[in-house]
Amino acid sequence: MGWSINRATGLTFHKPSLSTKGYTLLTPHGDQSTYLIDMDGRVVHQWQFSHIHPGYGRLLKNGNLLMTGSDVNLPKPPIDEPTKAPLPFEQHITRLGGYHTTLVEMNWQGEIVWEYENRCQHHDFFRLDNGNTVVPEWVELPEDLHKQVRGGYKMPRERLPRLLGDDLVEVDPQGKEIRRIQTWKLLDPIKDPIHPTRRRWEWTHVNGLDINKKGDILFSARNADRLAIIDADSGEISWKFTKTHGQHNPTWVAKKGDTHDNIQVFDNGATSSRVIEIDPQSSDIVWSYHGVPLHQFFSGHISGASRLPSGNVLVCEGTSGRLFETNQARDVVWEWVNPFVNNNARGEATVSIYRAHRYLPDHPALADKDLDPARFSNINRLNGLM
């Protein structure tokens, strides 16, 4: 969806009788803060960062915020000069979308309690129940596989760098590597090609992962338009889905009484977006949300969708900075539009949000916390939120 810097922002719509009450966590692109807002769209808590540019975070059950971001002292990404020799791997990856250097755990008071630096990590993370953390990491493909992978395009006379794939790396609380899954060994270079609209820099571009109770890993390979499940027992791919384009934020959806989990994903699409729920046993789409008219709902990149305990879905239309909640009947029951206008790396105004999450009032992270928006009255007034 297009957006105007002069549009209405903050809470723009709410049906209290149909919405799922809670607090929504978001990090505006280009901002140095992460915000928690209430159902009236008012800031009730803020975390500020000085040593990283925050990207995307989640609240943990212990009340801490786990945030991925990039070192503020990183030099500007090198310019794109296709006809010159490819850049070294360490420089090349800094210009790719979703690049991060640091995963930070911060308590409610804003103090850093844990940090993991990996200058090849990107996009997403998953904190396991045992305290370990899984992150995607860019790696260069072996030369023979680089040549086998089909698809993608290159610029005129471009001297291509080695194609990149993704490892999923599990580290313990001390930052020690416990496990490494090489996703590029599990996909097929011919049957899972790079989409023709993607440059031949990355094969997979894993931009999201989720792990269920059994240990099955669900991941999104955006450049190949693939969703896939890595079976916890065999370590092999047990399921693939090929009917999305540029998708983000794949998640497991557990339903009471069901014998297996379904899958939900934000399908960005080429000209319109949708949120779909897929039954992995049949690969049927069993629920979807799209714009009416179709092109009214569109985010070409980033974005996400979270299934709430009520069955409603919290949607982040990332590029426009629009968050909304829809029920299973596809009625929008809550909508909030990002009032925080920042600048991106090119100095352009941006309101985008990578992803958002809502936490119920009884979530352990919120126990005994002061969630009075009056504590942030200045921020709320300056941004038209109260």
Secondary structure, DSSP 8 states (H G I E B T S, - for coil): ----TTS--EEEEE-TTTS--SEEEEEETT-SEEEEE-TTS-EEEEEE-SSEEEEEEEE-TTS-EEEEEEETT--------TTS----HHHHGGGSTTB--EEEEE-TTS-EEEEEE-TTBBS--EE-TTS-EEEEEEEE--HHHHHH--EEE--TT------EEEEEEEE-TT--EEEEEEGGGTS-TTTS-EEEEEETTBS--EEEEEE-TT--EEEEEGGGTEEEEE-TTT-SEEEEE-S-SS-EEEEEE--TT-SS-EEEEEE--SS--EEEEEETTTTEEEEEEE-SSGGGS--SSS-EEEE-TTS-EEEEEGGGTEEEEE-TT--EEEEEE----EE-TTS-EE--EEEEEEE-TT-GGGTT----GGGGHHHHHHTT--
